[in-house]
Amino acid sequence: MIGLISYLTFFLTIALILAIAVLGLNLQWGFTGLFNGGIVAFFGAGAYGIVLLGGPERVDGLGGFGLPYPIALIGGVLSAGALALLVGLATTKLRHDYLAIATFGVAIALESVARNAEYFTGGAKGLSGFERPFESFIGNPFVYSLAFLFVVCLCVTAVYLFLETLVRSPFGRLLRAVRENERAATSLGKSPPTVRLISFVLGAMIMGLSGGLYATFYAFISPQDLAPVLTFQIWAMLIVGGSGNNKGAILGTLVVWGSWVGSGWLLAALAPQEWQLYAGSIQYILIGSIIVLTLLARPRGLLPEKLSQMHYTRQHVLAHTNAREAP
Amino acid sequence: MLQSLFDGILVGSILSLGAIGLTLIMHILRFANFSHAELISLGAYVTLTLDATISGMSDLLTEKLPQLSVSMSLILAMLLALLITGIFAALIDVLIFKRLRDNAGPLTMVFASFGIGLIVRNVIGLIYGLKSTHYNNDIAFAMMISADPLLLVKADQLFILALTLVVMVALHLLLTRTSIGYALLAVSENPELAQVNGINLAAMVRLAWMLGGALAAIAGVCYALNNQLSPVMGRDLVLSLFAAAIVGGIGSVYGAALGGLIVGLASSLALLYIPTGYKPAMPFVIILLALYIRPNGLFGEER
């Protein structure tokens, strides 16, 4: 029983950490229509940022400043934001798919830096020895994992509430205006490139937070964690859940992460020995098919975006006109 | 230095072939097709299978051309593979991209192209295995034209350069001397205006896919001759292809050809100064520089 609960805790912790990245993507793609082809870069910037700032001192390289946890986490989030600024400044004024290409490129570039710049990143070995906050204070590993899950839940809730507030605010309407009709937004004196840049950097910082929590959970980060497939997984989660809907983003994360873990488990248990080598390929085909088939068959996802159309329905407009004409 | 220049031109000419199809589709259909590079892998692997089939038919065909590790059967296989890859590219468009184009925005097609790339790459891995292979075992001992330590040149590499040159000239003649080429150029300049002049847009889109697929297949065979076949060869090239298309200017066939050479040379020369491990990051640096300095590329128009 304890085994099942602790596995469930593990599963949920990872799923909810990923859900934060999916929420960040929802801000970029769902609400602003920005294509991020390198989520893993911003995730990785957050992860490496926090381990470098908050980790133990390193004998053979830079970093390991041992800063207090919250400051290290903020540092990780900011480094993801800085990376997004570098890419965003070059691309948000241009054709929309340039952002896709540049973000795809930044992920590859970051992975090669992580692999090679041993002085900064520890190279292929990665960075280990990170001390998780309060771990020695709580002691019992099972209680600690439950507490960690609770903190991750709090973070998901905070990001969710932040985004819900944001998209309901005038700025949220501005985001959708830019997404739906850039020319109209410009004609109202708004600057779509600036709006896009803000949304892109904010979304990337949320992905950085997700990466920071991920590195904290494993107390370790290496280039293995920056494999491009993470980007595809996070897209699949958003597309399946329904882009433009924050609840859908979280639901999609659970569904897709569940089928990813489940398919891996099934392949390991059922597939014959000689097929085990190809289990990864089969899972990649699964993720690719989920993306393509969802786009073809159910492009709005499980929980589609709810646009508040109340102001524009016929009865509502009539009611307004009548009310004005009544006296 | 000399070696880097030679390698750069060699890789660059292969990139040029791959980037031409990419830039055409990116301009006509207005989306960045991340699965384009998988056509390179597909062309290379289809050639591998056909080569094995054809060389089984007659011993005459398996004999290597003088000095080269290329046989007649490989050339025949490549020609067939061009057709197959071209048809495959057009088929993917009809089955997936066209439906998304009709119902959703161009960025949805970008999403789908990632998914398609993921599927094609891993299906190739499932069929052919994850290990890299060669067209034949002689490639490892290929004939050296120049064995000078300053400049190592294999006969196969000169074959690749000659082949890409012939393809480029043929493409140039197609685009400037035939009405179908004019129509394609017109569509890539301005799809709406081309339609006003009675050009069948759907047919031209199909042609662009087939042409892009065929060129990618040639690029794949050349790349496999120069390096090896591996299911991830397309993935390794995709960013360089985009860099070539952006440097040349989206939509410009000649720009993509020149952009390929520039990216190939720049990546090869940069390795004189930076460690090899950073090689995958080079195309990104080129893309970022191009976007900051000259976002419309060398031959691209303002948009």
Interface residues (C-beta under 8 A of the other chain):
Chain A: G33 F35 G37 L86 V87 A90 T91 K93 L94 R95 H96 D97 Y98 A100 I101 A102 F104 G105 V106 I108 A109 E111 S112 V113 R115 N116 F232 W235 I239 L277 Y278 S281 I282 Y284 I285 I287 G288 S289 I290 I291 V292 L295 L296 P299
Chain B: M26 R30 F31 A32 F34 I96 R99 L100 N103 A104 G105 P106 L107 T108 V110 F111 A112 F114 G115 I116 G117 L118 I119 R121 N122 V123 G125 L126 L130 V238 L239 F242 I246 I250 P275 G277 Y278 K279 P280 A281 P283 F284 V285 I287 L288 L291 Y292 P295 R303
